[in-house]
Amino acid sequence: MPDRQPIALVVDDEPDICNLISMTLQRMNVRADIAMSVAEARRRLAEKQYHFCLTDMRLPDGDGLQIVETIQDLPADRALPVAVITAHGNMDSAITALKLGAFDFVSKPVNLERLRSLVQLALRLTEGRFLESQEFPALFQGQSEAIQTLRAQIEKIARSDAPVHITGEPGSGKELAARCIHEQGPRSNRAFITLHCESIAAEQLERHLFGDEYDRGQLHAANGGTLYLDEVNALPQELQTKLLNTLQEESFSNSATGEKIKLDIRIITGSRKRLADEARRGAFRSDLYYRLNVIELAIPPLRQRQEDIPLLTRNLLRRISAESRGATPKASQDAIQALQAYPFPGNLRELENILERAVTLGESSTLYASDLIIPAASPIPGDQIGDSVLPGNAKPISDVVLQLPAYGHQTGYPGQFATSEFETLDDFLQSIEREAIESALNETGWNRTAAAEKLGISFRSLRYRLKKLGLESE
Ligand SMILES: Nc1ncnc2c1ncn2[C@@H]1O[C@H](COP(=O)(O)OP(=O)(O)OP(=O)(O)O)[C@@H](O)[C@H]1O
């Protein structure tokens, strides 16, 4: 069936690499068309529908990022996944490519095993299986605009393999969002593993993550699938370093046995605190932050979507009653009003608890406001992400979400910024970059080598950025 054979577009001007990739693809029954320049690649993309594209970063008439951008601009029905080949150790350009919409990257010298798993993932992405989201049960319930936007974002994020960082108040649905991304993505038939970093003693975390002689650990368990690290900011510094190395090297060793294991996971992290703030004040490695925060997803607090409360209450009452094998009570209008008036610092989990208590204690078939035990005054903690803690005229983070292109990503950052304060996305990103660089320089007494290390970028790249931002005249 030659016409059903997948076709990849390989963009590279180095004949040796083209040969190596074509031969590897051939063995996987994938045909490769070669383009030697940005212009040739654009022409081919305009002429033919490819299953995926693999592009080198350095091209004679431009760079791989231009190819990634061209692909993002294709109409939705012609969308295809694109991955980049980066120079060895150049994480900067890999992350830039991911932010622009590349689904993955491979660095030189090209490791064939890594290339094969990238190709397999690309083929799974084009299969379209994950696109059948209409059939996907709406785990994320709600009809509010905020939830509809979130569901659409999750659907798009699921199409890539880039790291995602999810922010949101306690109980707002971060873990559920991570699970939805996994379930709708190409790794859905593999494991989804959660590690609650805050609830495990710091000295036990390493064992849980990297294993010991009795247990192979959560990284191993998640291999091939998705690892969700909840409250990732609770990882002790040494473990942050170890995790960073693991992600960079794409392999890890079992803590006790020393066995080296190749890593192929999607990593999703979550935190209540803004990780950018934690990185800024030195509590979280900024290089790891940049590595994990390629795509950011913000879950709005329940009080910003009060119109969802009737539906959520109805569904929760049904579930709770089914679990206790009782009849489902109806919530009265005054009960719904009482719930809608409450700010829910504990979000969905608190709503579940309030309803569970009411069902256990209630006896009638209708639940009234008087049956609900709702705390009178509920402080909304200041270090959490929510409408109450944003400075000045900044918008809640959920409003800062940018439009996601097909196979693309959101590029919002959890800073004190709202995009509305800036004229263009570039201005917005530059202000974040400037702030991160200035803070690294301040923390290192303007030692540029140390600052570059702290930021996880090369010295040359820091100098380039300093120049670009006008922080260095030379
Ligand atoms: N939109 C939603 N529809 C239905 N159930 C939801 C929704 N959002 C959250 N939940 C439910 O609320 C509970 C809390 O969600 P989850 O554990 O994902 O929150 P979290 O933000 O990860 O919490 P924590 O910060 O405590 O780790 C779960 O039982 C989850 O299934």
PDBQT file of the ligand as one rigid body, heavy atoms in Angstrom, charges set to zero:
ROOT
HETATM    1  N1  LIG A 501     -13.998  20.793  36.518  1.00  0.00    +0.000 N 
HETATM    2  C1  LIG A 501     -14.118  19.732  37.337  1.00  0.00    +0.000 A 
HETATM    3  N2  LIG A 501     -15.138  18.881  37.154  1.00  0.00    +0.000 NA
HETATM    4  C2  LIG A 501     -15.299  17.835  37.969  1.00  0.00    +0.000 A 
HETATM    5  N3  LIG A 501     -14.499  17.543  38.997  1.00  0.00    +0.000 NA
HETATM    6  C3  LIG A 501     -13.471  18.346  39.223  1.00  0.00    +0.000 A 
HETATM    7  C4  LIG A 501     -13.208  19.484  38.385  1.00  0.00    +0.000 A 
HETATM    8  N4  LIG A 501     -12.111  20.097  38.848  1.00  0.00    +0.000 NA
HETATM    9  C5  LIG A 501     -11.694  19.385  39.911  1.00  0.00    +0.000 A 
HETATM   10  N5  LIG A 501     -12.506  18.339  40.134  1.00  0.00    +0.000 N 
HETATM   11  C6  LIG A 501     -12.400  17.375  41.226  1.00  0.00    +0.000 C 
HETATM   12  O1  LIG A 501     -11.999  18.119  42.381  1.00  0.00    +0.000 OA
HETATM   13  C7  LIG A 501     -11.077  17.380  43.164  1.00  0.00    +0.000 C 
HETATM   14  C8  LIG A 501      -9.791  18.176  43.302  1.00  0.00    +0.000 C 
HETATM   15  O2  LIG A 501      -9.130  18.213  42.042  1.00  0.00    +0.000 OA
HETATM   16  P1  LIG A 501      -7.556  17.977  41.900  1.00  0.00    +0.000 P 
HETATM   17  O3  LIG A 501      -7.084  16.956  42.865  1.00  0.00    +0.000 OA
HETATM   18  O4  LIG A 501      -7.284  17.786  40.465  1.00  0.00    +0.000 OA
HETATM   19  O5  LIG A 501      -7.078  19.426  42.369  1.00  0.00    +0.000 OA
HETATM   20  P2  LIG A 501      -5.589  19.957  42.612  1.00  0.00    +0.000 P 
HETATM   21  O6  LIG A 501      -5.606  21.363  42.153  1.00  0.00    +0.000 OA
HETATM   22  O7  LIG A 501      -4.620  19.024  41.992  1.00  0.00    +0.000 OA
HETATM   23  O8  LIG A 501      -5.502  19.896  44.195  1.00  0.00    +0.000 OA
HETATM   24  P3  LIG A 501      -4.183  20.063  45.156  1.00  0.00    +0.000 P 
HETATM   25  O9  LIG A 501      -3.694  21.464  44.955  1.00  0.00    +0.000 OA
HETATM   26  O10 LIG A 501      -4.739  19.855  46.520  1.00  0.00    +0.000 OA
HETATM   27  O11 LIG A 501      -3.221  19.016  44.725  1.00  0.00    +0.000 OA
HETATM   28  C9  LIG A 501     -10.880  16.049  42.451  1.00  0.00    +0.000 C 
HETATM   29  O12 LIG A 501     -11.751  15.100  43.035  1.00  0.00    +0.000 OA
HETATM   30  C10 LIG A 501     -11.290  16.347  41.028  1.00  0.00    +0.000 C 
HETATM   31  O13 LIG A 501     -11.764  15.196  40.358  1.00  0.00    +0.000 OA
ENDROOT
TORSDOF 0
